[in-house]
């Protein structure tokens, strides 16, 4: 079995779950450099005016064992910079809804059964006596959600589900949670994980600060870009004004939504992959 830290060395990664899939002491977190972020899967028409990257941006420095490039894990700040470099913009919430019409696979939310099984073999990460599954899952998220191992496991599982669904035809939803346009300066907006009925990670309402700051990244924060089909310049994705503190109502909503996402993520991870169309 590959040692936990060994996956951070070299270009190719072992196929999950052959490693412990955790961020252990001395291993730390992993983030894509903007210089390594690239449009790996080309562009697909979204509507008469725009086209969208078929899949999220990739990290040219890391590949799965079969040669498939990992998706790039950019912060919101870096995603904005890459969008400008590529003469594009981050997608909007409305464009995320459009992408759903092309189809989706079941979202990959971690920890899943493979991560729990690997953690159960480690004395530091195994489920403790009397610990609920929900509490254990949160402890595993705290340990692993910033790691390269979780990113690799997420991507391997996504592509497995995509192959089972018949491969890529155009674009497709649920390759992670996607950075969306419009967050106030210094903050970050995400939308993703369509369940077939709703988004687990819903777009914040206009003016809200969102759950994360612009430096955040984790195993599921991915980047789709849009650009005009006629080649005209896109408006800046960034907000022109700094954010104010969120209202008490938004803070309360964020707490409730985050709790719901934890529960929903555990539920979805136990269900088989399926293609869903609206």
N, C-alpha and C positions, 0 to 999 in steps of 0.2 A: 504494500500500500504506500502511496506517495505521502511523504511527510507534509504536514500542513503548510509550512513555509516554502516548500519546494515549488509550489505552483506559481510563485511570484518571480521565478527565475526563467529567463528564456522567452521565446516567442510563443511556443505551443503549450497548451494547457491539457492536463489529463481529463478524460471524459468523466464528468460527474456521475455518480457520487463516489469516485475513487479516492477523494480526499475528504478531510474532515469538514470542509465547507464552512469554516468559522474564521473570524478574526481573533487570533490568539495573541497573547503578549509577545511583543517583538515582531509581529507581522504587520499590524497597522491597517490603514484603509488604502483604497486605490481609487484614482481619479484620472480621467483622460486629459492629456495636455491638448489644448486647442490646435497645436501644430500637428497632432496625430489624428484629428477628427476629419473624416472624409465622407463624401457621398458615395457609399459603396454599392448601392442597388439601383442607381439611376433615378430618373424622374418619370412620373405618370400623370396623365391629365386628371385634374380634379373636377373642373367644370370648364366652361368656355373661356374663362378669364385666367385661371390659375392652374399650375401643376404642382405636384407635391412629391417629395422623395418617397419612393415606393416603400421603403422601410426606414427606420431611424438611422442616423449617421453612425458610421463604424469607426472603430479605433484601429488604425493601420498597424499598430505595434503588437497587437494581441490576436491570436486565433485559437479556435477550438482544435481538437486533435484532427478533425476531418478537414481542416483548412478554412473553415468558415470564420470570417472575422467577427470579433466581439463587437457589440454595439458600443458606441462611445458613451462614457459616463461623464458628462460635462456639468458644471454648475450652470445656473441660469445666467450668471454674468458671462461665462465663457461661451455659452450657447448663443447669446446675443452677438458676441464678437464674431463667431464663426458664421452666423447668418449674414452679417454685413459683408464678411469676406467673400461669401458665395453669392452676393447680390440677391439675397433672398430675405426671408423673415420667418420668425416662429409662426406656427399655425395659430389660428384663433379657435375659440370654443365652438363657434359655428362651423368651422372647417373640420373639427373633430367629428361633429355630427354627420357631415358629408361623407367622411371616410367610412363611417359605419355601413353605408349603403354598398360598399364594395365587399363587405363581409368581415368576420372576426373569428378568432379562435378563443377558447377559454383563457382568461388571464392567468399568468403564472405569478402566484403570490407565495411568498416564503415567510416562515419555514414550511416546507411540505414534508411528506412522509420520508423522503430520502434524507433530508436534513435532520429530521428528528431521530431517525435511525442512527445516523452518524454521531449525533450528539449524545445519544444514549450510551455509546461506548466510551465516552470520555467522562472521567470522574468530576471534572469541573463543570461540565455542561449537561450532564444527565439530569433527568427530572428528579426533583427532590421529594422526599416523603411529604405527602399532603399538598403538594403544589398542583394547582389546577393546570389544565392544558393551556388555557389562555395566558396564565402567568408565566408558564414555561416558554410558550411561544414568544412572549414579549422579551424575556431574558435572552432568548436566542437572537432575536432581532437586534437587541442592544449589542450582542457579541459579534454578529456577522453581517449586518445589512450594508456596511460600507466596504466590504471586502471584495477583492478580485474573485475569490472562490464563489461567493454568492452570485456575482455578476455572470460568471461562466456557467454556473448551474442554471440560472434563469434563462440564459440565451440558448443553452443546449435543450432545455425543456421546451422553450418557445418553438425552436426549429423542428423538434420532434412533433409537436402538435401541428405545425404548419405542413409538414410532410404528410401527416395523417389526414389532413384536410384537403390534400390534392395539390399542394404547392402554392406559389404566389402567382396571382393573376391580377395585375394592377397593383393596388395597394391594399392594406388590410389593417384592421384595428387590433388593439390589445397587445402590441409589442411594448409592454411596459406602460409607465405613466409618462405623459408627454408635457414638456414645458410649453406653455401657451402664452401668447402675446398679451401685453397690457399691464403687467405688474408694476406697481409703483417703484420708484428708484430704490434700489437696495433690497427689494423683496422678490419673491418668486411665486409664479402661479403654475399649478399642475392640473392636468385632467387625464383620467384614464381608468382602466379596469372596468370595461363594460360587462355587466352581468347577464345581458339579455333583456333587462328591464330598466336598469339605471347605471350611472357611473358610481363606482365605489369612491373614487377620488373625483369629486365634483369641482367644476370651475368656481373660484370665489366670485361673489357678486362684485359689480363695479365699485371701485374705490377701496375694497378690502385689501388688507396686507397679505393675506394668504397664510399658509401654515409655515413657510420656510423663508429664510433670507436668501439673498442672491448667491451665496457661497455654498448652499446645500447641494449634496449629491448623495445618491445611494444606489443599490443594485438595480432599481427599477426606474430611475429617472433618465429618460431618453429624449432624443431631439428629432423632431420632424421639421423640415423646412418647406416653405412654399415660395414660388416666384411667379411673376407674370409670364404668360405664354408668349406675349408679344415682345418680350425682352426689355420692357420698360422698367425703370428703377422701382424698387419697393420702398414704402415708407419705413422709417426706423421702427424696430420692434420695441424699443425701450420707452419708458414713460419719461415725459419731460419735467415732471415735478417729483419732489421727494415725497415719501409716504408719511402720513400722520398715523398716530396710534390708532389701533382698531377700536371699534365701539364695544361696549360690554356685550351687546347682542351677538356680534360676530365672534368674540372670544368664546362665548357659550356654545355657539353653533360649531366652532372648530373643535371644541372638546367632545361634543356629542358625535360629530362626524368622524373624528379620529377613533373613538371607541367603537363606532360601527364598522370602520374599516378593518380594525383588528379582528373583530368577530367574523366579518364577511370574508376576510382573507383566509382565515382558518377553514371556513366552510367551503370556499371555492377550491382550496388546495386538495380537498378530498374527492372532488368530482372529476370524471374523465374529460378529456378534451372534446370539444364539439365545435363545429362551425355554426355560427349563428348569423342570420341575415334579417334585416328589418323589413 
